[in-house]
Amino acid sequence: MIDSARLGLPAFEPGTVWLVGAGPGDPGLLSALALHALNCADVIAYDALVDPRILRLARPDAVLCFAGKRGGRPSPSQPDISARLIQLARAGNRVLRLKGGDPFVFGRGGEEALALGEAGIRFRVVPGVTAGIGGLAYAGIPVTHRDTNSAVTFLTGHDGNGKVPGGLDWDAIARGAPVLVLYMASRYLGKIARQLMTAGRKSGEPIAIISKATTPEQQVLVSTLGEIASAAIDIPAPAIVVIGRVVRLRPALDWVGAIEQHPDTPL
């Protein structure tokens, strides 16, 4: 239970919506505000990528409503989700919109917030740990390191139609930063790798794919851009992809692997 008064946390008022980032999976990465919202919410509209352990932290009498979108599977439409949030708030509920990662990083939190604002519904945005940072950290890969990169580019591997984004300048992306972090890219990773190499990235550049990051089912596949371009990728979604020299730091920084090898040794 969060001591909201001691922390000075805001009241979760009836008739409002909180758009909350649940992080990449590990419940320990929830913010104090996210836990406060889980303690207070009357209704929780949650995404497909929210870890079940996090849902178990909800108030016992809270109503849980699935509001997830998964590529290639039947899902509620975004307008329907936004309309449902508005309806629930107008009924006087404290509505928690619980989203995997961060609400505003390659999610639809911005669309939902705009819809709420247009409907006159007050809302609060609670940032969450995004997989492109937290997921990499749990794989022992720093998103930046002084010896490898002073810039990083985050991009999505598919657009709203489930295809590789057509409006991206791949030449500029390939040149723009030493490290690239791709969300939702597993399906088209071979095509993306080929486009990056055509734009000048080296075939031997290291790449890592982290599946189900920060959860007990986490898997990490390390390869090269050239090998990924010609290989069939068989790693469970959701997955985050990182390309760049920071991947080479993983053998020395794989703290999760060290814990698994020596579970009885305290950190």
C-alpha positions as CSV (number, residue, x, y, z in Angstrom):
1,M,0.0,0.0,0.0
2,I,1.3,3.4,-1.0
3,D,1.4,6.1,1.7
4,S,0.0,8.8,-0.7
5,A,-0.3,11.5,2.0
6,R,3.4,11.1,3.1
7,L,4.5,11.2,-0.5
8,G,2.2,14.1,-1.4
9,L,0.5,12.2,-4.2
10,P,-2.5,13.8,-5.9
11,A,-6.0,12.6,-5.3
12,F,-7.5,10.3,-8.0
13,E,-10.8,12.1,-8.4
14,P,-14.0,10.5,-9.6
15,G,-14.8,11.3,-13.2
16,T,-11.2,11.5,-14.3
17,V,-8.9,9.3,-16.3
18,W,-5.2,8.6,-15.5
19,L,-3.1,7.4,-18.5
20,V,-0.5,5.3,-16.7
21,G,2.6,3.5,-18.0
22,A,3.0,0.1,-16.5
23,G,6.6,-0.4,-17.7
24,P,7.9,-3.3,-19.7
25,G,6.8,-6.1,-17.4
26,D,8.6,-6.3,-14.0
27,P,6.1,-4.9,-11.4
28,G,9.1,-3.6,-9.5
29,L,9.5,-0.9,-12.2
30,L,6.1,0.7,-11.4
31,S,6.3,4.2,-10.2
32,A,4.7,5.3,-6.9
33,L,2.0,7.2,-8.9
34,A,1.2,4.0,-10.9
35,L,0.8,2.0,-7.6
36,H,-1.3,4.8,-6.2
37,A,-3.6,4.7,-9.2
38,L,-3.9,0.9,-8.9
39,N,-4.9,1.4,-5.3
40,C,-7.6,3.9,-6.1
41,A,-9.1,3.1,-9.5
42,D,-12.7,2.0,-9.8
43,V,-12.1,0.7,-13.4
44,I,-8.9,-0.4,-15.1
45,A,-8.8,-0.5,-18.9
46,Y,-5.6,-2.4,-19.5
47,D,-3.4,-3.2,-22.6
48,A,-2.5,-6.6,-23.8
49,L,1.1,-6.1,-22.8
50,V,0.4,-5.3,-19.2
51,D,2.0,-8.1,-17.0
52,P,-0.7,-10.1,-15.1
53,R,1.3,-9.6,-11.9
54,I,0.6,-5.9,-12.2
55,L,-3.1,-6.4,-12.5
56,R,-3.1,-8.4,-9.3
57,L,-2.1,-5.1,-7.5
58,A,-5.4,-3.5,-8.3
59,R,-8.0,-2.7,-5.7
60,P,-9.9,-6.0,-5.0
61,D,-13.2,-4.6,-6.1
62,A,-11.9,-2.7,-9.2
63,V,-13.4,-3.7,-12.5
64,L,-10.8,-4.9,-15.0
65,C,-11.6,-4.2,-18.7
66,F,-9.4,-5.5,-21.5
67,A,-8.6,-2.7,-24.0
68,G,-5.6,-4.1,-25.8
69,K,-4.6,-4.1,-29.4
70,R,-2.4,-6.9,-30.9
71,G,-1.2,-6.9,-34.4
72,G,-2.9,-9.5,-36.6
73,R,-5.5,-10.4,-34.0
74,P,-9.1,-9.2,-33.3
75,S,-8.8,-6.1,-31.2
76,P,-11.0,-3.2,-30.2
77,S,-10.6,-0.2,-32.4
78,Q,-8.9,2.9,-31.1
79,P,-12.0,5.1,-31.4
80,D,-14.0,2.5,-29.4
81,I,-11.3,2.4,-26.7
82,S,-11.3,6.2,-26.4
83,A,-15.1,6.3,-26.4
84,R,-15.2,3.7,-23.6
85,L,-12.8,5.7,-21.5
86,I,-15.0,8.8,-21.9
87,Q,-18.2,6.8,-21.1
88,L,-16.7,5.3,-17.9
89,A,-15.4,8.7,-16.7
90,R,-18.8,10.4,-17.3
91,A,-20.4,7.7,-15.2
92,G,-18.3,9.0,-12.3
93,N,-15.6,6.4,-12.2
94,R,-11.9,6.8,-11.4
95,V,-10.6,5.4,-14.7
96,L,-7.1,4.0,-14.9
97,R,-5.9,3.5,-18.5
98,L,-3.0,1.1,-17.9
99,K,-0.6,0.9,-20.8
100,G,2.5,-1.2,-21.3
101,G,5.8,0.8,-21.2
102,D,5.2,4.5,-21.4
103,P,1.8,6.0,-22.6
104,F,3.5,8.4,-25.1
105,V,6.3,6.2,-26.5
106,F,5.0,4.4,-29.6
107,G,1.6,3.8,-27.9
108,R,-1.7,5.5,-28.4
109,G,-1.7,7.5,-25.3
110,G,-1.5,10.7,-27.2
111,E,-4.6,9.8,-29.2
112,E,-6.5,8.9,-26.1
113,A,-5.5,12.0,-24.3
114,L,-6.6,14.2,-27.2
115,A,-10.0,12.4,-27.3
116,L,-10.4,12.9,-23.5
117,G,-9.5,16.6,-23.8
118,E,-12.0,17.1,-26.6
119,A,-14.7,15.5,-24.5
120,G,-14.0,17.7,-21.6
121,I,-12.7,14.8,-19.4
122,R,-9.8,15.8,-17.0
123,F,-6.9,13.4,-17.3
124,R,-3.4,12.9,-15.9
125,V,-0.4,11.3,-17.7
126,V,1.9,9.1,-15.5
127,P,5.0,8.2,-17.4
128,G,6.3,4.6,-17.3
129,V,9.7,2.9,-18.0
130,T,9.8,2.3,-21.7
131,A,11.1,-1.0,-23.1
132,G,13.7,0.7,-25.2
133,I,15.5,1.7,-22.0
134,G,14.3,-0.7,-19.3
135,G,14.3,-3.7,-21.5
136,L,17.8,-3.1,-22.7
137,A,19.0,-2.6,-19.1
138,Y,17.6,-6.0,-18.1
139,A,19.6,-7.5,-21.1
140,G,22.8,-5.9,-19.9
141,I,22.9,-3.4,-22.7
142,P,23.1,0.3,-21.9
143,V,21.2,2.5,-24.3
144,T,24.1,5.0,-24.2
145,H,27.7,4.6,-23.2
146,R,30.4,7.3,-23.3
147,D,32.8,5.1,-25.3
148,T,30.2,4.1,-28.0
149,N,27.5,6.7,-28.6
150,S,26.4,10.2,-27.7
151,A,23.1,9.8,-29.6
152,V,20.4,7.2,-30.0
153,T,17.4,6.9,-32.3
154,F,14.1,5.3,-31.3
155,L,11.8,4.1,-34.1
156,T,8.9,1.8,-34.6
157,G,9.1,-1.2,-36.9
158,H,5.6,-0.9,-38.2
159,D,3.0,1.8,-38.8
160,G,-0.7,1.9,-38.0
161,N,-1.4,-0.5,-40.9
162,G,1.0,-3.1,-39.5
163,K,3.6,-2.5,-42.2
164,V,7.1,-1.1,-42.3
165,P,6.7,2.7,-42.0
166,G,6.8,4.1,-45.6
167,G,7.6,7.7,-44.7
168,L,11.0,7.1,-43.0
169,D,14.2,8.4,-44.5
170,W,16.3,5.2,-44.0
171,D,19.5,6.9,-45.3
172,A,19.1,9.6,-42.6
173,I,18.3,7.0,-39.9
174,A,21.3,4.9,-40.8
175,R,23.6,7.9,-40.5
176,G,21.8,9.7,-37.7
177,A,22.9,7.8,-34.6
178,P,25.3,5.0,-33.7
179,V,22.6,3.2,-31.8
180,L,19.1,2.4,-33.1
181,V,16.3,1.0,-30.9
182,L,13.4,-0.5,-32.7
183,Y,9.9,-1.2,-31.2
184,M,7.6,-3.8,-32.7
185,A,10.1,-4.7,-35.4
186,S,10.3,-8.5,-35.2
187,R,8.0,-9.2,-38.2
188,Y,9.9,-7.1,-40.6
189,L,13.4,-7.1,-39.1
190,G,15.0,-8.8,-42.1
191,K,13.6,-6.1,-44.4
192,I,14.6,-3.4,-42.0
193,A,18.2,-4.8,-41.7
194,R,18.6,-4.9,-45.5
195,Q,17.4,-1.3,-45.8
196,L,19.8,-0.2,-43.1
197,M,22.7,-1.9,-44.9
198,T,21.7,-0.5,-48.2
199,A,21.8,2.9,-46.5
200,G,25.4,2.3,-45.2
201,R,25.3,0.3,-41.9
202,K,27.8,-2.5,-41.8
203,S,26.7,-6.1,-42.1
204,G,28.9,-7.0,-39.1
205,E,27.3,-4.5,-36.8
206,P,26.0,-6.2,-33.6
207,I,22.2,-6.5,-33.0
208,A,20.3,-7.8,-30.0
209,I,16.6,-8.8,-29.8
210,I,15.1,-8.9,-26.3
211,S,11.9,-10.9,-26.0
212,K,9.5,-10.4,-23.1
213,A,12.0,-8.0,-21.5
214,T,12.2,-7.7,-17.7
215,T,9.9,-10.7,-17.2
216,P,10.8,-14.3,-16.1
217,E,10.4,-15.3,-19.7
218,Q,13.0,-12.9,-21.0
219,Q,15.1,-14.2,-23.9
220,V,18.0,-12.4,-25.6
221,L,19.3,-13.2,-29.1
222,V,22.6,-11.6,-30.2
223,S,23.6,-11.5,-33.8
224,T,24.7,-9.2,-36.6
225,L,22.8,-7.0,-39.0
226,G,23.9,-9.2,-42.0
227,E,22.9,-12.5,-40.3
228,I,19.5,-11.1,-39.2
229,A,18.8,-9.9,-42.8
230,S,19.0,-13.5,-44.1
231,A,17.7,-15.5,-41.1
232,A,14.2,-16.5,-40.0
233,I,13.6,-14.8,-36.7
234,D,11.9,-17.1,-34.2
235,I,11.7,-15.2,-30.9
236,P,8.4,-14.5,-29.1
237,A,6.8,-11.1,-29.1
238,P,6.8,-8.6,-27.7
239,A,10.4,-7.8,-28.5
240,I,12.7,-4.8,-28.5
241,V,15.6,-4.6,-30.9
242,V,18.9,-2.6,-30.5
243,I,21.5,-2.1,-33.2
244,G,25.0,-0.7,-32.4
245,R,28.3,-1.2,-30.5
246,V,26.5,-1.0,-27.1
247,V,25.4,-4.6,-27.8
248,R,29.1,-5.7,-27.3
249,L,28.9,-4.6,-23.7
250,R,26.4,-7.3,-22.8
251,P,28.9,-10.1,-21.8
252,A,30.3,-7.8,-19.1
253,L,27.0,-6.3,-18.0
254,D,24.5,-9.2,-18.1
255,W,23.5,-8.9,-14.5
256,V,20.3,-10.9,-15.0
257,G,22.3,-13.8,-16.3
258,A,24.7,-13.6,-13.4
259,I,21.7,-13.8,-11.0
260,E,20.3,-16.8,-12.8
261,Q,23.7,-18.6,-12.6
262,H,24.2,-17.7,-8.9
263,P,20.8,-17.3,-7.4
264,D,22.0,-17.7,-3.9
265,T,24.6,-14.9,-4.1
266,P,23.2,-11.6,-2.8
267,L,23.8,-8.5,-4.9
